[in-house]
Amino acid sequence: MHRLHNADVYDIERYLNVRSAFGASFAPDGTLAFRMDTTGTPQVWTVEEPGAWPTQRTFYDERVTFSTWSPERNELVFGKDEGGNERQQLFRLDADGTVRNLTATDAKHRWGGWSHDGDRIAFASNRREESAFDIYVQGREETGDDAELIHEGDGWLSLGEWSPDDSRLLVHEAYSSFDHDAYVLDVESGELTHLTDHSEDAIRYSSLSWSPDGTGVYCCTDLDADTLYLARLDAETGDIETVEEGGEWNLDGVALDDETGRLVYSRNVDGYTKLTVGELTGETTIEAFPDPEIPAGVAGGVAFDDEADRFAVTVTADTENTNVYVVDVASGDAERWTRASTAGIPEETFRESELVRYETFDDREIPGYLSLPESAPEEGTPVIVDIHGGPESQRRPSFSPVKQYLLEHGYAVFEPNVRGSTGYGRAYTHLDDVEKRMDSVADIEAAVEWLADRPDIDGDRIVAKGGSYGGFMVLAALTEYPELWAAGIDTVGIANFVTFLENTGSWRRELREAEYGSLSEDREFLESISPINNIESIEAPLFVLHGANDPRVPVGEAEQIVEQARAQGVPVRKLIFEDEGHGFSKLENRKEAYTEIVDFLDEHV
């Protein structure tokens, strides 16, 4: 029987109504809290058993950024900002629905965790100085200025978790996306102990967790290695021991229950998540349990229940919208607890991507995911080259309603992980640093050439699409290789590295300069690679979208590229959302944005 083609039935608004459930946390009584975007923005919901009807617990127009239960009481802390400004405040939600603003200060607040007795919370904030983060502790009943400043920082600090006896905190410092340090902070004295070796130029230390006895810290690191591995640091001396090798693929996350020693660590195998479950039987030895029976795709956000007999994990795949599964530690049996809607779109219509590799200018092979519609016309299929941001990021086989819409409407989608992407080892991530920046753009040119050589692709209808750093890549590809493109879509992208670095949030400027180059030493180079200074080359129609409140890539980047591209006679659309920041979180705004994107593609492609 011939299936009615989905493109004849569902428009972009229907696809944007596909929901996601994620970011789970167990209450002491076993209730599961998670975030779900049923109302249009992520809010806190709870459910008491798998598949049960969930209860909505927060009711805001703005997104909720995280939620986590108290270890002792039926109350949770959640985060929320205003209009995408990223000045996250922390709130306590009580069992009766009462909400208390715990921070109420015009600054950024990074959650650090509950103490084990549930009486205190810890967080990092840039209240004192916008460009630096300090460490604070406050009681669960205190608010605003009641927080106690226990350590003054001078950079990008965040918190790991409280020690098992609640006397110490793990502190993480980032100098760039790939250059970190870890410390132990004594809560009473304020004494800071530096744990990590920094003999090499850039070393990652991430996913910090205390050992059950409080004498060690487990983390993922690439010290003396190309890929991340699981290590144990002595909590006093910093002496390091390997627990599990990374091998060919990054071991990029660990969740450890500091009462039982049960743990889950994840390995990024060519973009797919491989979870390993076990229990510490010694400082560096693990007894393995059966692998979790979850769909093949991308998984993360592991949270144990009170006894660590099971854990919740967020799972997504090309053909599976995002949902929360609960896994039995001993058996590996998994059950889906949430039922985020597919908006009535049959799951069997979702298309799976193919992991491919193509050769670039220096004979290196670049990985990527190619998704093709069900059938291709004789003249070939138009293709969207969708470039991730970061650049310290990676496209992985996760669900995208926009991608599924494009596939059902006859577009192919190609998602390359060009040099500089994470997931392929330390050396690969540094191949685009500073003066090598345009090598990653050359990888996009090679992708287009590889696509155009395929008989199922129409080489005259290739579109560049990307957001944030991916927006820069779109603009750079359009100006460096103008003859290749039928159109370009730039969302919250960088047009001018100089103005971007001058105007981005002061708390993140130093980190971005470590990746892109500094204003003081590399200004001439930064100007030379900025698409705004090569705009005379652009030929393809361009659509620029941005949020007026964007603290990362200020909206001026959009304004200047639109103005100068129009002056060149390029067909340009512009769409600015006054109540959004770095990306679009509100459903109505996403509907407007993608409706116009579809209209733009229909017009030009």
SULMO-V725412 format. One record per pair of residues at least 24 apart in sequence whose ideal C-beta (glycine too) atoms are under 8 Angstrom apart, sorted by the first residue. I is the first residue (numbers start at 1). J is the second residue. Records with the same first field share a line. If there is no record, write none. Layout:
BEGIN
I: J ; J
END
This chain:
BEGIN
5: 374 ; 408
6: 345 ; 346 ; 349 ; 408
7: 408 ; 409 ; 410
10: 343 ; 345 ; 405 ; 408
12: 402 ; 405 ; 591 ; 594 ; 595 ; 598
13: 591 ; 595
14: 343 ; 344 ; 345
15: 343 ; 345 ; 401 ; 402 ; 404 ; 405
16: 401 ; 402 ; 587 ; 590 ; 591 ; 594
17: 341 ; 343 ; 587
18: 321 ; 340 ; 341 ; 342 ; 343 ; 345 ; 399 ; 401 ; 404
19: 321 ; 340 ; 341 ; 342 ; 343
20: 316 ; 321 ; 322 ; 323 ; 340 ; 399
21: 45 ; 314 ; 322 ; 323 ; 324 ; 338 ; 339 ; 340
22: 301 ; 314 ; 322 ; 323 ; 324
23: 66 ; 67 ; 301 ; 314
24: 301 ; 303 ; 312 ; 313 ; 314 ; 324 ; 337
25: 67 ; 68 ; 69 ; 76 ; 303 ; 312
26: 69 ; 303 ; 304 ; 305 ; 306 ; 312
27: 69 ; 70 ; 74 ; 76
28: 69 ; 70 ; 71 ; 72 ; 73 ; 74 ; 306
29: 74
30: 305 ; 306
31: 69 ; 74
32: 312 ; 324 ; 326 ; 337
33: 57 ; 67 ; 68 ; 69 ; 76
34: 67 ; 312 ; 324 ; 338
35: 64 ; 66 ; 67
36: 338 ; 340
37: 587
38: 340 ; 341
39: 587
40: 586 ; 587 ; 588
41: 585 ; 586 ; 587
42: 585
44: 76 ; 78 ; 93
47: 337 ; 338
49: 337
50: 326 ; 335 ; 336 ; 337
51: 336 ; 337 ; 339
54: 338
57: 93 ; 97
58: 93 ; 99
61: 586
62: 585
63: 585 ; 586
66: 111
67: 93
68: 111 ; 113 ; 114
70: 114 ; 118 ; 140
71: 114 ; 116 ; 117 ; 118 ; 306
72: 117 ; 118
73: 118
75: 140
77: 102 ; 111 ; 114 ; 121
79: 109 ; 111
81: 581
83: 549 ; 578 ; 579 ; 580 ; 581
84: 547 ; 549 ; 550 ; 579 ; 580 ; 581 ; 582 ; 583 ; 585
85: 549 ; 551 ; 581
86: 505 ; 551 ; 552 ; 581 ; 582
90: 121 ; 123
92: 140
100: 143
101: 143 ; 144
102: 138 ; 142 ; 143 ; 144
103: 143 ; 144 ; 147
104: 143 ; 144
105: 144 ; 145
108: 133 ; 507
110: 158 ; 159
111: 159
112: 158 ; 159 ; 160 ; 161 ; 169
113: 159 ; 160 ; 161 ; 162
114: 162
115: 162 ; 166
116: 162 ; 164 ; 165 ; 166
117: 166
120: 166
122: 159 ; 162 ; 169
123: 147 ; 159
124: 153 ; 157 ; 158 ; 159
126: 507
128: 152
130: 505 ; 506 ; 507
131: 506 ; 507 ; 509 ; 510
132: 157 ; 507
133: 157 ; 158 ; 507
135: 159 ; 169 ; 171 ; 185
137: 169 ; 187
150: 185 ; 187 ; 190
151: 185 ; 190 ; 192
155: 510
156: 507 ; 508 ; 510 ; 511
160: 208 ; 209 ; 210 ; 217
161: 208 ; 209 ; 210 ; 258
162: 210
163: 210 ; 214 ; 235
164: 210 ; 212 ; 213 ; 214 ; 258 ; 259
165: 214
168: 214 ; 235
170: 208 ; 209 ; 210 ; 217
172: 205 ; 206 ; 208
174: 511
175: 510 ; 511 ; 514
176: 202 ; 511 ; 514 ; 515
177: 390 ; 392 ; 511 ; 514 ; 515
178: 202 ; 204 ; 392 ; 426 ; 429 ; 430
179: 203 ; 204 ; 514
180: 204 ; 205 ; 206
181: 205
182: 208 ; 217 ; 219 ; 233
184: 217 ; 235
193: 235 ; 236 ; 238
194: 238
195: 233 ; 234 ; 235 ; 238
196: 221 ; 223 ; 233 ; 238
197: 223 ; 238 ; 240
200: 224
202: 426 ; 430
204: 228 ; 426
206: 252 ; 253
207: 252 ; 253 ; 254 ; 255
209: 254 ; 255 ; 256 ; 258 ; 263
210: 235 ; 256 ; 258
211: 235 ; 256 ; 258 ; 261 ; 280 ; 283
212: 257 ; 258 ; 259 ; 260 ; 261 ; 280
214: 258
216: 283
218: 243 ; 254 ; 256 ; 263
219: 254
220: 250 ; 251 ; 252 ; 253 ; 254
222: 246 ; 426
225: 426
226: 425 ; 426 ; 427
227: 251 ; 425 ; 426
228: 252
230: 254 ; 265
232: 283 ; 284
241: 283 ; 284
242: 284
243: 284 ; 286
244: 276 ; 286
249: 423
250: 422 ; 423 ; 425
252: 423
253: 300 ; 302
255: 302 ; 303 ; 304 ; 311
256: 280
257: 304 ; 308
259: 308
260: 307 ; 308
262: 304 ; 308 ; 329
264: 302 ; 311 ; 313
266: 299 ; 300 ; 302
268: 394 ; 396 ; 423
270: 355 ; 367 ; 423
271: 298 ; 355 ; 367 ; 369 ; 394 ; 395 ; 396 ; 397 ; 417 ; 423
272: 296 ; 297 ; 298 ; 396 ; 397
273: 297 ; 298 ; 299 ; 300
275: 299 ; 302 ; 313
277: 311 ; 327 ; 329 ; 332
289: 329 ; 330 ; 331 ; 332
290: 330 ; 331 ; 332
291: 332
292: 325 ; 327 ; 332 ; 334
293: 327 ; 332 ; 333 ; 334
294: 325 ; 327 ; 334
295: 320
296: 397
297: 396 ; 397 ; 398 ; 399
298: 396 ; 397 ; 398
312: 337
316: 398 ; 399
317: 397 ; 398 ; 399
318: 350 ; 351 ; 352 ; 353 ; 371 ; 397 ; 398 ; 399
319: 347 ; 350 ; 351 ; 352 ; 399
320: 347 ; 350 ; 399
321: 399 ; 401
322: 398 ; 399
345: 404
349: 404 ; 408
350: 399 ; 404
351: 404 ; 407 ; 408
352: 397
353: 397 ; 413 ; 415
355: 397
358: 416 ; 446 ; 447 ; 450
359: 446 ; 450
360: 419 ; 442 ; 443 ; 446 ; 447
361: 439 ; 442 ; 443 ; 445 ; 446
362: 439
364: 419
366: 416 ; 417 ; 418 ; 419 ; 443 ; 446 ; 447
367: 416 ; 417 ; 424
368: 395 ; 414 ; 415 ; 416 ; 417 ; 447
369: 395 ; 396 ; 397 ; 414 ; 415
370: 412 ; 413 ; 414 ; 415
371: 403 ; 407 ; 412 ; 413 ; 414 ; 415
372: 407 ; 412 ; 456
373: 407 ; 408 ; 409 ; 410 ; 411 ; 412
374: 407 ; 408
376: 412 ; 456
377: 410
379: 458
380: 454 ; 455 ; 456 ; 457 ; 458 ; 459 ; 461
381: 410 ; 411 ; 412 ; 456 ; 457 ; 458
382: 410 ; 411 ; 412 ; 458 ; 461 ; 462 ; 463 ; 486 ; 605
383: 411 ; 412 ; 413 ; 414 ; 451 ; 457 ; 458 ; 461 ; 462 ; 463
384: 411 ; 412 ; 413 ; 414 ; 463 ; 465
385: 414 ; 416 ; 444 ; 447 ; 448 ; 451 ; 462 ; 463 ; 464 ; 465
386: 413 ; 414 ; 415 ; 465 ; 466 ; 470
387: 415 ; 416 ; 418 ; 444 ; 464 ; 465 ; 466 ; 470 ; 473 ; 474 ; 477
388: 415 ; 417 ; 421 ; 466 ; 469 ; 470
389: 466 ; 467 ; 468 ; 469 ; 470 ; 471
390: 420 ; 421 ; 422 ; 468 ; 469 ; 470
391: 418 ; 420 ; 421 ; 432 ; 440 ; 469 ; 515
392: 420 ; 421 ; 422 ; 429 ; 515
393: 421 ; 422
394: 421 ; 422 ; 423 ; 424
395: 421
396: 423
402: 594
405: 594 ; 598
409: 598
411: 601
412: 456 ; 457
414: 447 ; 451
416: 443 ; 444 ; 447
418: 443 ; 444 ; 447 ; 473
419: 443
433: 515
434: 515 ; 516 ; 517 ; 522 ; 525
435: 517 ; 525
437: 516 ; 517 ; 529
438: 476 ; 480 ; 529
440: 473
441: 473 ; 476 ; 477 ; 480 ; 481
444: 473 ; 477 ; 481
445: 477 ; 480 ; 481 ; 484
448: 481 ; 484 ; 485
460: 486
461: 486 ; 605
462: 486
463: 487 ; 488 ; 489 ; 601 ; 605
464: 488 ; 489 ; 540
465: 489 ; 491
466: 490 ; 491 ; 493
467: 491 ; 492 ; 493 ; 583
468: 492 ; 493 ; 494 ; 552 ; 553 ; 582 ; 583
469: 493 ; 494
471: 553
472: 497 ; 531
475: 531 ; 532 ; 561
476: 529 ; 531
478: 531 ; 538 ; 539 ; 540 ; 542
479: 531 ; 534 ; 535 ; 537 ; 538
480: 534 ; 537
482: 537 ; 538 ; 539 ; 540
483: 539
485: 539 ; 540
486: 540 ; 541 ; 604 ; 605
487: 540 ; 541 ; 542 ; 543 ; 600 ; 601 ; 604 ; 605
488: 540 ; 541 ; 542 ; 543
489: 542 ; 543 ; 545 ; 597 ; 600
490: 542 ; 543 ; 544 ; 545 ; 558 ; 561
491: 544 ; 545 ; 546 ; 583 ; 593
492: 545 ; 546 ; 547 ; 550 ; 552 ; 553 ; 557 ; 558 ; 582 ; 583
493: 544 ; 553 ; 557 ; 558 ; 561
494: 530 ; 553 ; 557
495: 530 ; 531 ; 532 ; 557 ; 558 ; 560 ; 561
496: 527 ; 530 ; 531 ; 532 ; 533 ; 557 ; 560
497: 526 ; 527 ; 529 ; 530
498: 523 ; 526 ; 527 ; 530
499: 554 ; 556 ; 557 ; 560
500: 553 ; 554 ; 557
501: 526
503: 554 ; 556
504: 551 ; 552 ; 553 ; 554
505: 551 ; 552
508: 552
531: 561
532: 560 ; 561 ; 564
535: 561 ; 564 ; 565 ; 568
536: 568
538: 565 ; 568 ; 570
539: 570
540: 570 ; 604
541: 570 ; 571 ; 572 ; 600 ; 603 ; 604
542: 570 ; 571 ; 572 ; 573
543: 572 ; 573 ; 574 ; 575 ; 596 ; 597 ; 600
544: 572 ; 573 ; 574 ; 575
545: 574 ; 575 ; 576 ; 577 ; 584 ; 593 ; 597
546: 575 ; 576 ; 577
547: 576 ; 577 ; 579 ; 580 ; 581 ; 582 ; 583 ; 584
548: 576 ; 577 ; 578 ; 579 ; 580
549: 578 ; 579 ; 580 ; 581
550: 580 ; 581 ; 582
551: 581 ; 582
552: 581 ; 582
553: 582
571: 604
573: 600
END
